[in-house]
């Protein structure tokens, strides 16, 4: 299952990647797996602002 979106990155197990987004205001953000059913079973992380 491949995804080619400019706002996401697809990694195999053990791989590392980087994705940089810049926002001009405060927003609530989470990173999540987009494989069907994975979000619902907890493959999601809240991202705190830095």
KASULCOR-V900002 format. One record per residue. N is the residue number from 0. RES is the residue in three letters. PSI is psi in radians with two decimals (NA if undefined). NEAR is the number of other ideal C-beta (glycine too) atoms within 12 Angstrom. D_CENTER is the distance of its C-alpha to the mean C-alpha in Angstrom with 2 decimals. Layout:
n,res,psi,near,d_center
N,RES,PSI,NEAR,D_CENTER
N,RES,PSI,NEAR,D_CENTER
This chain:
n,res,psi,near,d_center
0,UNK,1.95,10,15.95
1,UNK,2.63,11,14.61
2,UNK,2.36,13,12.34
3,UNK,1.40,9,13.29
4,UNK,2.52,10,11.59
5,UNK,-0.25,9,11.89
6,UNK,0.38,13,8.64
7,UNK,2.90,17,6.44
8,UNK,2.37,20,7.52
9,UNK,2.15,17,9.26
10,UNK,2.51,17,10.65
11,UNK,2.81,10,13.71
12,UNK,2.31,6,14.63
13,UNK,-0.21,6,15.66
14,UNK,2.74,9,14.09
15,UNK,2.67,9,12.42
16,UNK,2.99,12,10.62
17,UNK,2.45,8,10.05
18,UNK,2.18,16,8.52
19,UNK,2.17,9,10.76
20,UNK,2.51,15,10.99
21,UNK,2.34,10,14.29
22,UNK,2.54,12,15.45
23,UNK,-0.07,6,19.15
24,UNK,2.95,8,19.12
25,UNK,2.33,9,17.61
26,UNK,2.71,13,14.80
27,UNK,2.22,11,12.95
28,UNK,2.54,19,9.16
29,UNK,2.62,15,6.81
30,UNK,2.35,21,3.37
31,UNK,2.68,19,4.64
32,UNK,2.37,21,6.44
33,UNK,0.27,21,8.15
34,UNK,2.29,17,11.36
35,UNK,2.25,11,14.03
36,UNK,-0.32,11,14.91
37,UNK,-0.68,14,12.16
38,UNK,-0.79,15,10.68
39,UNK,-0.47,12,14.38
40,UNK,0.19,11,15.19
41,UNK,0.13,12,12.81
42,UNK,1.17,15,9.70
43,UNK,2.55,16,7.87
44,UNK,2.35,12,8.18
45,UNK,2.46,12,9.74
46,UNK,2.17,15,9.58
47,UNK,2.59,11,13.21
48,UNK,2.68,12,14.76
49,UNK,NA,7,16.73
